[in-house]
C-alpha cells in the first residue's frame, strides 16, 4: 500500500527558518561594495533584533536626539551628542561581537573568556557614563534656564503641600489596587506604590528647591526615582506597565497639587 504524502503549504517547513540573508560571495571573489553595505546592515539589524541592551540604547538615542532638536541646542552641542551616541552604540555592538566569538570558540567555562567578556562590558559602561555626562552638560544649559523660569512662581510653596501631595498619591495607589484587586498596598499589583512615591518626591523636590543648582538636584532626584522603578521591575515584583503607571500617577498628582495649591 502506497501512501501519498499530502501537499505541503508554503508555510510548512518554513515557520522556524531564520530571516533571509545575503548570500556570501563566490569563493575567490571579493565582496562588492553593495555586498559590504548589505552585510553591515544585516549586522545592525541582527543586533537590534537579538540584543535588548542595544534596543534600549537605540531608543534612548532617538529620544535624546529629539529632545536636542526640540530645545534648540547649538551645532557644537549637537555634534557632541551625536559622537557620544555613536560611541555607545559602537561599544555595544563590539561587545556583542566579542561575546559571540567567545561563545563559538569555547564550550566550557574559561576564566580568560569571562575576563574578556567583562572587559568588553566595561567598555560599554565607560561609553554609557561618558554619554550621560555629555548629555547632562548639554541639556543643563539648554533646559536649566527654562525650567527655572517655569518653577519660579511656586518656589516658596510650603512643605505642607508636599505632605498633601504624598498622602493623595498613597490614597490613589491604594484605591487603584482595591479596584483592580491585584497585589497588596506594599507589594505587587497595579500601580507600583514605590514608583508612585519616588516620582512624587521628584516633582516635590523640583518645586521646592531654590534657584541654585535646581537642575542638578532635580536630575539627581529623577535618577533615584528611576532606580527605584528599575529595582521593582528587576526583582519581578512589578511589570514595566505597573511601574510606568505608578510613576505617572505620582508625578502627575504631585504636579497638579502644586499647581492648584501653590
Beta strands, then each sheet from edge to edge (+ up, - down):
end
